Amino acid sequence: MSEERMIDIETRLAHQDQTINELNEALSNQQQTIMKLERLCASLVERVTSLNEALPDAAKGDERPPHY
């Protein structure tokens, strides 16, 4: 194998390593964001459920408005 070809392969490998590291970092950041959003959604579901339970019985029904 020629020296020039070996240098080309090593250069490509270095670029691929850098790309893999950047993709890994992006994936880790996305996973952290997803976990944060899942916690936020769970918290919001709890709040809505507790607010719904606090409503009087008359306000709980999904009644059609009188103009329908």
N, C-alpha and C positions, 0 to 999 in steps of 0.2 A: 504494500500500500504506500502510495506516495505521501510525502510530508505535507503537501498542500491539501490532499484529501483528508488526512488525519486532523489537520488544523480546522478544516471545515466541519468535520464531525464533532470535534470538541466544542467549537463555537455554537453549533446547533444544540448540543447537549446543555451547554450553559444557559442558552436562551430558554430551553424547555424547562430546566430547573427553576429559572426565575418565574416563568409563566405558571408553573405548578404551585410555587409558593404564593404568588399573587392570587391565584384561584382559591387556594386553601384559606387564605386570609379573608377573601370576600365571602366564601361559604361560611366561615366561622361567624363573621359579622351578621350574615343573614340569619343564621340559626339563633343567635342571641336576640335579634329583632323579633323573630317568630316566637320565641319563648316569652319575650316581654309582652307581645300582643296577645298571646294566649292567656297570660295572667290577667291582662287588662280586660279581655272579653269575659273571663270567668268572674271577675269582680263586678263587671257591669251586669251580668246575668243575675248575680246575687242581689245587687241593688234593685233591679227591676222586680225581681221576685218578692223581695221584702216590701217594696212600695206597693205592689199589687196586693199583697196580703194585708197591708194596712188600710186599703180602701174599704169603704163601707160596701155591703153586699149589693146595694142598688147600683152602684157605679161599676161593678165588675162585669156586668153583662155586655155582650157585644150586640146591642140592639141597633136596629136600623133607625136612622133619624126619621122623624115624622114626615118629612117631605118626600120619602120614597114610596 
